[in-house]
Amino acid sequence: MNVVQAVANPVDIAYLITGILFILGLRYLSSPKTAVLGNRLSAVGMLIAVVATLTQGIVNWIVIGSALVVGAAIGILSAQRVKMTAMPQMVALFNGAGGGAAALVAAGELLKYVNSGTPITYDVSFTSVLSAVIGALSFAGSIIAFLKLQELMTGRPITYPAQQVVNALILLVILVSWGLVVAGVQPVLQWFWIALGASLVLGVLFVLPIGGADMPVVISLLNSFTGLAAASTGFVLGNNVLIISGALVGASGTLLTVLMGKAMNRSITNVLFGAFGAVKTSTAAGGAGHGGQNVRSVTPDDVAAMLAYANEVIVVPGYGMAVAQAQHSIRELADQLEKKGVAVKYAIHPVAGRMPGHMNVLLAEANVPYESLYDMDDINPEFERADVALVVGANDVTNPAAREDKNSPIYGMPILNVDKAQNVVVLKRSMASGFAGIDNPLYDDPKTVMLFGDAKKSIDSVVAGVKAL
């Protein structure tokens, strides 16, 4: 009878449905064609979980209702007003909010035990500190990631003497305080707050030495941290949906982190502790390493003629496209070229932009057909057959030094083989180096031409030129 009652518990059934919707949501998010459906299924699952949770002995409906209204307002306004270029930092900020929430819930649960005088069991004390530590680390690290991406602080790695030793000592403080809480050494709350505070400091120091070019990996890693914090909080509260959703986020974030590291041919330890980009190799506008002596500048009409009489054009989008909001202009250019019988394809590098899938999102916003988007491994053999590779603000992911220069910090990183195309057109504002802070010898290649200026304005001028032909 008890088993039947447990199975028939409406809240448990709601949580089961939520878990299924979350799993389906993740499944559908794996493809651009079904991503919108996946997002909606996940949102419905979250709504079901919230409603089911609210049916269980809420203490103060005014507080809960006010929080729901404020949270919903922030979410709606943020989604409507955020620019696509700012999407990565919004993801970092929201992820940090999730980690902070998990830490606060764990702290509140531990406070409840202490204030009521209820003996704290080992499982509660262990998971409370675990959730608080990971959540606080994720919160603080995500805030630093946000500040770097928003350029409110330098995107370069910030290093200091003996940083690894300092981090190790802070980690030791966390572990010792954690152990004292679990052991029940009084005052328990004092050791808990020490662990929580040290975790916040470690989160800041953890992300400071990581360069902006590695932010896609860091965002994925911090996302997995938040998932683990949520799952731990689920164990503290005995809440199945938190355990399921947290485990899903933790696992998917970890897998994505590994994939991002693989896409850059770098280990996770190198990303986290290598301080990539700490030394800028180019000091002048033309790039000190390659000088830009052989750079050829062209006009939009020159590019229009080159594209209009091509058989195949491969567009390579990068962060420069996002900054200029040029995706709609690029779609219009592709439409005009296709009317003239030119085949247009899009080459997507896994870490182009500032977060995984950044270019896919931008191009989807412009209604670029999904079948025109090609992953790096699929499109690279096509470059040799392409008449023109049109590079829109993508610097580091097109840098041949990754293949040819063993002294380059990005040597070994898989890149888009744009230098294999018959002609290369690069759209940039200037000859400044990319986010990784290194020079690109592609710009000195004799078959490469540069179209300087705002990407959107440049593309609009090229479109006008194509229409006139």
C-alpha positions as CSV (number, residue, x, y, z in Angstrom):
1,M,0.0,0.0,0.0
2,N,2.8,2.4,0.9
3,V,4.5,1.6,-2.5
4,V,1.3,2.4,-4.3
5,Q,0.9,5.6,-2.4
6,A,4.5,6.6,-3.1
7,V,4.0,5.9,-6.8
8,A,0.8,7.8,-6.9
9,N,2.2,10.9,-5.2
10,P,1.2,13.8,-7.5
11,V,4.4,15.7,-6.7
12,D,6.6,12.7,-7.5
13,I,4.8,12.2,-10.8
14,A,5.2,15.9,-11.6
15,Y,8.9,15.6,-10.9
16,L,9.2,12.5,-13.1
17,I,7.5,14.4,-16.0
18,T,9.9,17.3,-15.4
19,G,12.9,15.0,-15.6
20,I,11.6,13.5,-18.8
21,L,11.0,16.9,-20.3
22,F,14.5,18.0,-19.3
23,I,16.1,15.0,-20.9
24,L,14.1,15.5,-24.1
25,G,15.0,19.2,-24.0
26,L,18.7,18.4,-23.9
27,R,18.2,15.9,-26.7
28,Y,16.5,18.4,-29.0
29,L,19.0,21.2,-28.1
30,S,21.7,19.2,-29.8
31,S,20.4,20.2,-33.3
32,P,19.7,23.7,-34.6
33,K,16.6,22.4,-36.3
34,T,15.0,21.3,-33.0
35,A,16.7,23.7,-30.5
36,V,13.6,25.9,-30.2
37,L,11.4,22.9,-29.3
38,G,14.0,21.7,-26.8
39,N,14.1,25.0,-25.1
40,R,10.3,25.1,-24.9
41,L,10.1,21.6,-23.5
42,S,12.7,22.4,-20.8
43,A,10.7,25.6,-19.9
44,V,7.5,23.6,-19.6
45,G,9.3,21.1,-17.4
46,M,10.6,23.9,-15.2
47,L,7.1,25.4,-14.9
48,I,5.8,22.0,-13.8
49,A,8.6,21.6,-11.2
50,V,7.9,25.1,-9.8
51,V,4.2,24.5,-9.5
52,A,4.6,21.1,-7.9
53,T,7.1,22.5,-5.4
54,L,4.8,25.4,-4.5
55,T,2.1,22.9,-3.4
56,Q,4.4,21.6,-0.6
57,G,3.9,23.7,2.6
58,I,5.1,27.1,1.4
59,V,5.6,29.3,4.5
60,N,5.0,32.7,3.1
61,W,3.1,33.1,-0.2
62,I,3.8,36.9,-0.3
63,V,7.5,36.4,-0.3
64,I,7.3,33.5,-2.8
65,G,4.9,35.5,-5.1
66,S,7.0,38.6,-5.0
67,A,10.2,36.6,-5.8
68,L,8.4,35.0,-8.8
69,V,7.2,38.3,-10.1
70,V,10.6,39.9,-9.8
71,G,12.4,36.9,-11.2
72,A,10.0,36.6,-14.2
73,A,10.3,40.4,-14.9
74,I,14.1,40.2,-14.9
75,G,14.1,37.2,-17.1
76,I,11.7,38.6,-19.7
77,L,13.3,42.0,-19.9
78,S,16.8,40.4,-20.1
79,A,15.7,38.1,-22.9
80,Q,14.0,40.9,-24.9
81,R,16.7,43.5,-24.5
82,V,20.0,41.6,-24.6
83,K,22.0,41.9,-27.8
84,M,23.2,38.8,-29.4
85,T,26.8,39.9,-28.8
86,A,26.0,40.0,-25.1
87,M,24.4,36.6,-25.0
88,P,27.6,34.9,-23.6
89,Q,27.9,37.3,-20.7
90,M,24.2,36.9,-19.9
91,V,24.6,33.1,-19.9
92,A,27.5,33.6,-17.5
93,L,25.5,35.9,-15.3
94,F,22.4,33.7,-15.1
95,N,24.6,30.6,-14.5
96,G,26.2,32.5,-11.6
97,A,22.8,33.3,-10.2
98,G,22.0,29.5,-10.3
99,G,25.2,28.7,-8.4
100,G,24.5,31.5,-5.8
101,A,20.9,30.3,-5.3
102,A,22.1,26.7,-4.7
103,A,24.6,28.0,-2.1
104,L,22.0,30.1,-0.3
105,V,19.5,27.2,-0.2
106,A,22.2,25.0,1.3
107,A,23.1,27.7,3.8
108,G,19.4,28.2,4.7
109,E,18.9,24.5,5.3
110,L,21.9,24.2,7.6
111,L,20.8,27.3,9.5
112,K,17.4,25.7,10.0
113,Y,19.0,22.7,11.6
114,V,21.2,24.8,13.9
115,N,18.5,27.2,15.0
116,S,16.0,24.4,15.7
117,G,18.6,22.4,17.7
118,T,18.0,19.4,15.5
119,P,21.1,17.1,15.3
120,I,22.8,17.5,12.0
121,T,23.4,14.1,10.3
122,Y,26.5,13.5,8.3
123,D,24.7,13.4,5.0
124,V,23.1,16.8,5.6
125,S,26.3,18.5,6.8
126,F,28.4,17.0,4.0
127,T,26.0,17.8,1.1
128,S,25.2,21.3,2.6
129,V,28.8,22.3,2.5
130,L,29.4,20.6,-0.9
131,S,26.5,22.6,-2.4
132,A,27.6,25.8,-0.8
133,V,31.2,25.5,-1.8
134,I,30.5,24.6,-5.5
135,G,27.7,27.1,-5.7
136,A,29.7,29.9,-4.3
137,L,32.7,29.1,-6.5
138,S,30.4,29.0,-9.6
139,F,28.8,32.3,-8.6
140,A,32.0,34.2,-8.1
141,G,33.7,32.7,-11.1
142,S,30.7,33.5,-13.3
143,I,30.7,37.1,-12.2
144,I,34.4,37.4,-13.2
145,A,33.6,35.8,-16.5
146,F,30.8,38.2,-17.0
147,L,33.0,41.2,-16.2
148,K,35.7,40.0,-18.7
149,L,33.2,39.3,-21.5
150,Q,31.4,42.7,-20.9
151,E,34.9,44.3,-21.0
152,L,34.3,45.9,-17.6
153,M,37.7,44.5,-16.8
154,T,40.5,43.3,-19.0
155,G,40.0,40.1,-20.9
156,R,43.7,39.3,-20.6
157,P,44.8,36.8,-17.9
158,I,45.5,38.4,-14.6
159,T,48.4,36.6,-13.0
160,Y,50.3,37.1,-9.8
161,P,53.3,35.5,-8.1
162,A,52.6,32.0,-6.6
163,Q,49.0,32.0,-7.7
164,Q,48.8,28.2,-7.7
165,V,50.2,28.1,-4.2
166,V,47.7,30.7,-3.0
167,N,44.8,28.8,-4.6
168,A,46.0,25.5,-3.1
169,L,46.1,27.2,0.4
170,I,42.6,28.5,0.0
171,L,41.4,25.1,-1.2
172,L,43.0,23.6,2.0
173,V,41.1,26.1,4.1
174,I,37.9,25.0,2.4
175,L,38.5,21.3,2.9
176,V,39.5,21.7,6.6
177,S,36.5,23.9,7.3
178,W,34.3,21.4,5.5
179,G,35.7,18.6,7.6
180,L,35.1,20.5,10.8
181,V,31.4,21.1,9.8
182,V,30.9,17.4,9.1
183,A,32.6,16.4,12.3
184,G,30.3,18.7,14.2
185,V,33.0,20.8,15.7
186,Q,31.4,23.9,17.4
187,P,30.6,26.5,16.3
188,V,29.5,24.7,13.2
189,L,28.2,27.8,11.4
190,Q,31.5,29.5,11.9
191,W,33.3,26.8,9.9
192,F,30.6,26.8,7.3
193,W,30.9,30.6,6.7
194,I,34.6,30.2,6.5
195,A,34.2,27.5,3.8
196,L,31.7,29.6,2.0
197,G,33.8,32.8,2.0
198,A,36.9,31.0,1.0
199,S,35.0,29.4,-1.9
200,L,33.9,32.9,-3.1
201,V,37.5,34.0,-3.1
202,L,38.7,30.9,-4.9
203,G,36.0,31.4,-7.5
204,V,37.4,34.9,-8.3
205,L,41.1,33.8,-8.2
206,F,40.2,30.7,-10.3
207,V,38.9,32.7,-13.3
208,L,41.2,35.8,-13.1
209,P,44.2,34.0,-14.8
210,I,42.0,32.7,-17.7
211,G,42.1,34.7,-20.9
212,G,39.0,35.9,-22.7
213,A,39.7,33.6,-25.6
214,D,39.1,30.6,-23.3
215,M,35.8,31.9,-22.0
216,P,33.7,29.4,-24.0
217,V,35.4,26.6,-22.1
218,V,35.2,28.4,-18.7
219,I,31.4,29.1,-19.2
220,S,30.8,25.4,-19.9
221,L,32.8,24.4,-16.9
222,L,31.1,26.8,-14.5
223,N,27.8,25.6,-15.9
224,S,28.7,22.1,-14.9
225,F,29.7,23.4,-11.4
226,T,26.2,25.0,-11.0
227,G,24.6,21.7,-12.0
228,L,26.6,19.8,-9.4
229,A,25.7,22.4,-6.8
230,A,22.0,22.0,-7.6
231,A,22.2,18.3,-7.4
232,S,23.9,18.5,-4.0
233,T,21.2,20.8,-2.9
234,G,18.7,18.3,-4.0
235,F,20.2,15.7,-1.7
236,V,20.1,18.2,1.2
237,L,16.4,18.9,0.6
238,G,15.5,15.4,-0.5
239,N,14.2,16.9,-3.7
240,N,14.3,14.5,-6.7
241,V,13.8,17.0,-9.4
242,L,16.8,19.0,-8.2
243,I,19.0,15.9,-8.2
244,I,17.9,15.0,-11.7
245,S,18.2,18.4,-13.3
246,G,21.5,19.2,-11.5
247,A,23.0,15.9,-12.7
248,L,21.9,16.6,-16.3
249,V,23.4,20.1,-16.2
250,G,26.6,18.8,-14.6
251,A,27.0,16.0,-17.0
252,S,26.2,18.0,-20.1
253,G,28.4,20.9,-19.0
254,T,31.3,18.6,-18.4
255,L,30.9,16.9,-21.8
256,L,30.7,20.3,-23.5
257,T,33.8,21.5,-21.6
258,V,35.8,18.4,-22.9
259,L,34.5,19.0,-26.4
260,M,35.5,22.7,-26.3
261,G,39.0,21.8,-25.1
262,K,39.3,19.2,-27.9
263,A,38.2,21.8,-30.5
264,M,41.1,23.9,-29.4
265,N,43.5,20.9,-29.1
266,R,44.2,21.9,-25.5
267,S,43.8,20.1,-22.3
268,I,41.4,21.4,-19.6
269,T,44.3,21.9,-17.3
270,N,46.1,24.0,-19.9
271,V,43.0,26.2,-20.3
272,L,42.6,26.7,-16.6
273,F,46.2,27.1,-15.6
274,G,48.0,28.1,-18.8
275,A,47.2,31.8,-18.7
276,F,46.7,31.8,-22.4
277,G,47.0,35.3,-23.9
278,A,48.9,36.8,-21.0
279,V,51.6,38.1,-23.3
280,K,50.4,40.0,-26.4
281,T,52.7,39.2,-29.3
282,S,51.6,42.1,-31.6
283,T,52.0,45.6,-30.4
284,A,51.1,47.6,-33.4
285,A,48.1,47.9,-35.6
286,G,49.8,45.9,-38.3
287,G,51.0,43.2,-36.0
288,A,54.6,43.1,-34.9
289,G,55.1,39.5,-35.8
290,H,54.0,39.7,-39.5
291,G,53.9,43.4,-40.0
292,G,51.1,43.4,-42.5
293,Q,53.5,44.6,-45.2
294,N,51.8,42.4,-47.9
295,V,48.2,43.3,-46.9
296,R,46.1,44.3,-49.9
297,S,43.0,46.5,-49.3
298,V,40.1,46.4,-51.7
299,T,36.7,48.2,-52.1
300,P,33.2,46.7,-51.7
301,D,32.8,46.8,-55.5
302,D,35.9,44.7,-55.9
303,V,34.5,42.1,-53.5
304,A,31.1,42.2,-55.2
305,A,32.6,41.4,-58.5
306,M,34.7,38.6,-57.0
307,L,31.7,37.0,-55.3
308,A,29.2,37.5,-58.2
309,Y,31.4,35.6,-60.7
310,A,32.3,32.8,-58.3
311,N,30.9,29.3,-58.4
312,E,31.1,28.6,-54.7
313,V,31.5,30.9,-51.8
314,I,32.1,29.8,-48.2
315,V,31.2,32.4,-45.5
316,V,33.2,32.1,-42.3
317,P,31.5,34.1,-39.5
318,G,33.2,35.2,-36.3
319,Y,32.8,37.6,-33.4
320,G,33.2,40.6,-35.7
321,M,30.0,39.6,-37.4
322,A,28.3,39.5,-34.0
323,V,29.6,42.9,-33.0
324,A,28.5,44.5,-36.2
325,Q,25.1,42.6,-36.2
326,A,25.9,41.7,-39.8
327,Q,24.1,38.4,-39.9
328,H,21.0,39.8,-41.7
329,S,23.2,41.6,-44.3
330,I,25.1,38.4,-44.9
331,R,21.9,36.5,-45.4
332,E,20.8,39.1,-48.0
333,L,24.2,38.8,-49.7
334,A,23.8,35.1,-49.9
335,D,20.3,35.4,-51.4
336,Q,21.6,37.8,-54.1
337,L,24.5,35.4,-54.9
338,E,22.3,32.4,-55.1
339,K,20.1,34.3,-57.6
340,K,23.2,34.4,-59.8
341,G,23.8,30.7,-59.4
342,V,26.5,30.9,-56.8
343,A,26.6,28.2,-54.1
344,V,26.9,29.7,-50.6
345,K,27.9,27.7,-47.6
346,Y,28.7,28.7,-44.0
347,A,31.7,27.3,-42.1
348,I,31.2,27.1,-38.3
349,H,34.1,26.6,-36.0
350,P,33.2,25.0,-32.6
351,V,34.7,27.9,-30.6
352,A,34.0,30.8,-32.9
353,G,32.6,33.8,-30.9
354,R,32.4,33.9,-27.2
355,M,30.4,30.8,-26.4
356,P,29.6,27.4,-27.9
357,G,27.1,27.7,-30.7
358,H,27.4,31.5,-30.8
359,M,27.5,31.7,-34.6
360,N,24.7,29.2,-35.0
361,V,22.5,31.3,-32.9
362,L,23.3,34.5,-34.8
363,L,22.7,32.9,-38.2
364,A,19.5,31.2,-37.1
365,E,18.3,34.7,-36.0
366,A,18.8,35.7,-39.7
367,N,16.9,32.6,-40.9
368,V,19.9,31.2,-42.6
369,P,18.9,27.6,-43.7
370,Y,20.2,25.0,-41.4
371,E,21.4,22.8,-44.3
372,S,23.8,25.7,-45.3
373,L,25.6,25.5,-42.0
374,Y,28.6,23.1,-41.9
375,D,30.7,22.0,-39.0
376,M,34.5,22.4,-39.3
377,D,35.3,18.8,-40.1
378,D,32.6,18.7,-42.9
379,I,33.5,22.0,-44.5
380,N,37.3,21.9,-44.4
381,P,37.6,19.7,-47.5
382,E,35.4,22.1,-49.4
383,F,37.8,25.1,-49.1
384,E,40.1,23.8,-51.9
385,R,37.1,23.8,-54.3
386,A,35.8,27.2,-53.1
387,D,36.4,30.2,-55.3
388,V,36.1,32.6,-52.4
389,A,36.3,32.3,-48.6
390,L,34.6,35.3,-47.1
391,V,35.9,35.7,-43.5
392,V,33.7,38.1,-41.4
393,G,35.6,39.0,-38.2
394,A,36.9,35.5,-37.5
395,N,40.6,35.8,-36.6
396,D,41.9,33.1,-34.3
397,V,39.9,30.2,-35.8
398,T,41.4,30.9,-39.3
399,N,45.0,31.4,-38.3
400,P,47.3,29.1,-40.3
401,A,49.9,29.4,-37.6
402,A,48.0,26.7,-35.8
403,R,49.1,24.3,-38.5
404,E,52.5,25.7,-39.5
405,D,54.2,27.5,-36.6
406,K,55.3,25.3,-33.8
407,N,56.2,28.3,-31.7
408,S,52.7,29.7,-31.9
409,P,50.6,29.4,-28.7
410,I,47.7,28.0,-30.8
411,Y,49.8,25.4,-32.6
412,G,47.9,22.2,-33.0
413,M,44.4,23.9,-32.7
414,P,42.1,22.7,-35.4
415,I,41.2,25.6,-37.7
416,L,39.1,26.4,-40.7
417,N,41.3,25.9,-43.8
418,V,40.3,29.2,-45.4
419,D,43.8,29.6,-46.8
420,K,43.1,26.7,-49.1
421,A,40.4,28.6,-51.0
422,Q,41.3,30.2,-54.4
423,N,40.7,33.6,-52.9
424,V,40.2,34.9,-49.4
425,V,38.3,38.1,-48.5
426,V,38.7,39.2,-44.8
427,L,36.4,41.8,-43.3
428,K,38.0,43.6,-40.3
429,R,37.8,47.0,-38.7
430,S,41.6,47.2,-38.5
431,M,44.7,45.1,-38.4
432,A,44.4,44.6,-34.7
433,S,45.0,41.0,-33.4
434,G,42.1,38.8,-32.4
435,F,40.9,37.9,-28.9
436,A,43.8,35.5,-28.4
437,G,46.2,38.4,-29.0
438,I,48.3,36.8,-31.7
439,D,49.0,37.7,-35.3
440,N,47.5,36.0,-38.3
441,P,49.8,35.3,-41.3
442,L,46.7,34.7,-43.4
443,Y,46.5,38.4,-44.0
444,D,49.9,38.4,-45.7
445,D,48.9,35.6,-48.0
446,P,49.1,36.9,-51.7
447,K,45.6,35.6,-52.4
448,T,44.1,37.4,-49.4
449,V,42.5,40.8,-49.6
450,M,41.2,43.0,-46.8
451,L,37.9,44.9,-46.7
452,F,38.3,47.3,-43.8
453,G,35.4,48.9,-41.9
454,D,32.2,48.0,-40.0
455,A,31.2,44.5,-41.2
456,K,27.5,45.4,-41.6
457,K,28.2,48.5,-43.6
458,S,30.8,46.7,-45.7
459,I,28.4,43.8,-46.5
460,D,25.6,46.2,-47.3
461,S,27.9,47.9,-49.8
462,V,28.9,44.6,-51.3
463,V,25.2,43.6,-51.6
464,A,24.6,46.9,-53.5
465,G,27.5,46.1,-55.8
466,V,26.3,42.5,-56.5
467,K,22.8,43.9,-57.4
468,A,24.3,46.3,-59.8
469,L,26.2,43.6,-61.8
